[in-house]
Amino acid sequence: MEQIHIRTVHSRKELEEIYEIWDKVFPRGKSFFQDRLEFDSTYSMDTTWVAVVDGVIAAAIQLFTFRIRFGSLELKLGGIGSVATLPAYRKRGLAQRILRRISEYMKQNGYDLSLLNTNILSFYEQVGWSPYSKKVWSAKAENMKQLEHSTLYTIRRYEDTDLESIMALYEEANREVYGSVIRSKSYWLGQRQWKTVQPHQFLVAETGGTVAAFLRYKSNGNQMQLADCCCLPGHEEAARSLLCRAVSEHPDDSSISVYLPDRHALEACFRQYGNLQIETNSMWKIVDFGRLLSKLAPEFSRRMLHGQTKDNFVLPAALLVGLGDQEMMIRIREEEVEVVRASATTTYNISLQLNEAQWIMLLLNGYSSLEDQPAEGMPYLSVLFPEISSVFWNADNF
């Protein structure tokens, strides 16, 4: 009878074996995976998970750890990537077993959310991830060539001496963008080493000695994907000039696509020359519903204080909200929101049971984004979950 063990990697030797598995399964090659982990200063072996069958490492999955913005808070995000099973061991459910163990690990280690990118949605739905509808802009490259660029900016390649300016610019541009990764200096340096983008695909717009915008992109010779683009307030033209330069340098690319936060400087360009598509290849998971809502209480209180519309509000109010078999109480007062676990003696005014996909939409887009908006509790949900701008930049994909 065969023996199967689901565990984390134990040694450097095992990690080398895993690199070989990823090399066999994925077209990117061994060096891509080595660089991604070797140059990540936060990497730990307890984030590389394997299925060992009779002493043979048969499958492996990497958990990437990020901190992301959520209003006034930081959340801990677990990225699921490099999911691979050797051909001889497929159809045995090994990857799903690993994913269940990783979910337990994330719950035990304070992760709030998990994200993965895939084209096989049903496989991951079976282990708790839910599809997320994100808005992706696309355009024909020939249409984008009609853009006019500003002569106020010098467009050039990124240089290492730009790093501090780029970091500050990124922080300024993403301060209010939910879901954006909080990038440390070591993370930026790591991205350079593991080549998030090729060095020549990192452009900078400068004026009067100040870096006003940057743009990173990826091109496969046919399609261009923008990895990230940020500009200082008042320098939206710099972002458009960067896009013009990127397009002009790749005449063979036929199309351009990008996932942008709402009201981004480049949105008008794509709105004029492109179109908006809804993609569902991103999947999210709430790791611990109760802990997450409790963690969000200060942000809920902030939203109550600054909420613009409080029509039909009756305070205090108590909302009993649920996800599956987990129920929490959201107690709303004039200037404070408290979140506690529901009990058998809980007294409430409104009861709301939503599925995981609905909760994810509330968190990342707000109440107005729900297709089937629950009428009960609407005034409260619209303030607790207002319309927000969110993004997980392509540059942070794993």
N, C-alpha and C positions, 0 to 999 in steps of 0.2 A: 504494500500500500504506500503510495507516494506521500511525502510530507511537504506541506506548504507553510512557509513562515512569511508573515507580513511585518516588516520592520524597517528601521532606518539603516543607512549605510554604516558599516563598522570601521572601515579603514580606508586608507588612501588606495590600497590595492583594489578594493571593491569599487571605489569611485572610478578608477581607470577602466574597470570592466564595464561600468555603466556608460562611460564615454563611448566605448566600442559598440554597445547596444544602440545608443542614439545615432552613432555613425552609420550603422546598418539600416536603421529604420527611417531616418530623415535624410533628405537630399542636401542639407546644409553642410554636412561634414563635421567631423570630430572637433576640429579647432574652434568652431563656433560655440559649442557647448562648454569646452574647456575655458575659453576666454570669458564667457558669461559668468562662470562661477569663480574662476581664479582671480579675476579682477574686481569681484564684488566684496568689499570690505566687511559686509554684514553676513556673508555666507557662513552657514554652519552645517555640519554633516547631518544634524538631526532634522534637516529640511529635505534631504534626499531620501525618498522611500522606495523600497524594492519588494518584490515578491520572489522568494527563493523556493524553488521546487527541487527537492532531492539534492540540495546543495548547489544548484545552478541558479544564478540570477536570471530570471526569465522575464521580468517586467520592471520598469522604473518610472517614477514620476517625481518632478521637482516642484517644491513649494517655494515661491518667491514672496518675500515679505516687504510690504510697503507701508508708509504712513501717508494717508490722504486727508485732504481738507474737508471739513463738513461745518461750514459756517465758523463759529467761534471755537470749534473742537477739532481734534485730530482723531481719526479712526485707524485701526490696524487692519490692513487688507492682506489676504492671502491669495497670491496669484498661482493658479494651477497650470503648469506647462510641462513640455517635454514628456508627454504621456506616450510610452512606448512598450510594446510587448514583442518579443521575438516570435517570428512566424510559427515555429513549432509549438508554441504555448498559447496560441490565441484560441478564442471561443471557450475559455475556461473561467471567465469572470475575474481574472487576476487584477486587471486595472481597476475595476469597480470595488474590489475588496480593499485595494490600496487607498482609493478615494474615501471609502468609509472610515478607514483608520486615520487618514489625514484630517477628516472632518472632526473626529474625536480629539486629535492633537490640537487643532485650531481652537476648539472649544475650551480645552484645558489650559491653553496658553494665551488667552485674552484677545484672540482675533475677533473682529466685529463683522467683517464681510469677506466674501471670497469671489474671485473673478476668473473666468477662463474664456478663451476664444476657440470656437469650433464650428464645423459644418455638420456634425452628427449630434444634433440636439437631443434626440430621444435617449441616446446612450447616457448622457449626463443628467437628464431629467430623472432617470431611474435612481440616481443617488443624490438628489436634492437640489441641483442647480436649476435655475429658471431662465428662459430666454428674455432678453431685454431689447426692446425696440429702440435703436439709436438712429439719429438723423445723420446721414452721410451725404455730403455735397460731392457732385461729380460734374465734370465739364470736358468737352472736347478741347484738346490742346490748341487746335487752330483758332478756336473762339477766344481763348485766353490771350492769344497773341495780339488781340485788338486793344488790350489794356494799355493805358498810357502811364508811363512811369514819371516820377518827379525828378527833376534835376537838382533838388535840394540835398540829395543824399549821395554819399559815396558808397557803392556796393562792392564788397570785397569778401574774400574768404576769412573764416574765423582764424584767429591766432591765439596761442596759449595765453598771451597777455590780456585777452578779452574776458577771461573766465569770471573775474569778480564782477565785472559790469553785466555780463550775461546772467549770472546768478541773481543779482539784484533786480534786473529787468524781469526775469521770470517770476520772482516773488511778487513784484508789484503787479504784474499782469494777471496773476492767478490767485491773488489774495481772496477774492470773492467767488472763485470758481470751485464749485463742489466737485469732489472726486479727483481733483488734480493732485499729483504726487508731490509730496514735500521732499525736495531733492537736497541732500547734503553735498558739501564740496567733494567728498570722497565718491559719492554716487555720480556726480558729473564727470569726475576724472575716470571712473570706471567705465562710463558710457563711451568715453573716448577710446579706451583700451579694447572694449569688446565690440566696438564699431557699430553702435546703434545706427549711425549713418556713416557713409564713407566720408573721409575728411573734406573732400572737395564739394560735398553736398551740404555743407554747413556755411550759410551765408550771413553776413552782417551788414546792416545799414548804419552809416555813421554821418553825423553832421556836427560841425563845430567841435570836433574832438570827443563827442558823446555818442555812445552806441545807443541808437534810437529803436532798433528792432533787430530781430534775428529770425531766420527761417532754416529749418532742417527738412530734408526730404529724402526719399528713396526712389530710385528709378531702375527698372529692369530692362530698359531699352525699348519698352513698349508702353508701359504705364508708369505714371508718377504718383506717388503717395506722399502727401505732406506729413512729416513726422511731428512737428510742432512749429508754432509761429507766435511770437509775442512782440508787442511794441509798447513804448511809453505812451501815456495819455497825450493826445494831440499830435501823435506821429503815425496816424493810420496810413498816410501816404507812403511811409517807409515800408510798411508790410506789403503794400501793393507793388512797390518797386522791387522788392525782393522776389515776389512771385513772378514778375515780368522777367527778371534775370534768370530764375530757375528754368522757366519755360524756354527761353531763348537758347539756353545751353544744352537743351535736349530736344533737338528738332525731330527726332525719330519717335518720341513719345506721342501716342495718339490721344491719351486721356489723362486726366488728373482727378484725384479724389482726396477728400480730407474729412475728418471728424472734428468739428469745431464746437466750442461752447457758443451759446446764443450771444448775439450782438458782437461777435468778433469782427475785427477790422477787415477780414477777407470775405465776410459773409455777403456783402453787397456785390463783390466781384462774381461770386458763384451764383448769386441770385439773378444777376444780369445775363451771364453767359452760360450758366449750367442749370442743373436741376437737383432737387432734393430727393433722396431715396431713403427708405427705411430698411435697415439691416438688422437681423436677429442672430448674428453669429457670436455675439457676446452673451455670456450667461453669468448670472450673479446668484449668490447664496447668502442668506442671513445665518451666521454661524450660531448665535445664541440670541434669540428674539428678545427675551426678557432683559438680558444684560445690555443689549444694544439700546432698547428704549430707555432704560434707566440712565445710561450714559448720555442720552440725548436730552435729558431733562433741562440742563442749563440752556441749551440752544432753544428748546421749546419756550422757556421763560423769556429769553431774548426776543423771540418772535412775537410773543404776546405783547411785550412792551412796545415793539416797533410796528406791529401789524396795522395796516391802513384801514382794513374793513372789518368791523366787528358787528355787523348787522345781525339781528336776531340772536344776539348773545344773551344767555342767562347765566349768571355767575353767582356762586361757584357751581361747577359742573363736574360730573364724574363719568368718564368714558371707559367702558369695559371693552378692551380690544384684544383680538386673538389672531394667532397664526397656528393652524393645526390644533394641537392640544395644549398650546401655551397661551395663557391669558394674563394680561396686565391691566392695571388700573392707571388711567391718566387723570389726575385731579387738577382741574384748572381753576385758578383764582385770578384776581385782577392783575397781579404783577408776578405771579409765580406759578410754575407748573411742577407738580410732583408725580413721579412714576414709581409705582410699587407693584409687587406681585399680588394677583387676585387671590382671595381666599374663599372658603365656603360661606363666609358671612358677609361677603362684599356687597355693598350697596352702591348702585349706580343709576345714572339717568338714561344713558344711551349705550347700546351694545353693538359692536362692529366686528364681524369676522371676515377677514380678507385673506386671499391666498398669497403665496410668496411673490409671484409676479406683480401683484397689485402693491404690495409693500415696497418692492424695489422701485416701482414707478413713483410712489409717494416720496421715497427718499431721494431719488436722483433727479426728479423733474417737478414734483409737486402735485397737489390734488387735482389741478386743472387738466393734468395729462391722463388721468384715468378715463378709460373708455366707458366703463359702467360705474359712474359716480354714485356712491351710496347717498341717498337723500338724507337719511338719518345721520345726524352729526356733521352735515355739510358746513355749517358756519364755523365750527371748531376746527375741522380738518383743513379748511381753506386757509386758516391762520397758522395752525401748527405746521402745515406743509404747503407753504406758498410756492408760487412758480419760481424756480431757480435755474441758474445756468450751471451745467456740469459737463465734465469731460474727463476721460482717461486718455491722455495723449498717446498717439501711435508710437512716439519715441520711447514710451515706457513699456510697450508690449514685451512679452517674454516668451 
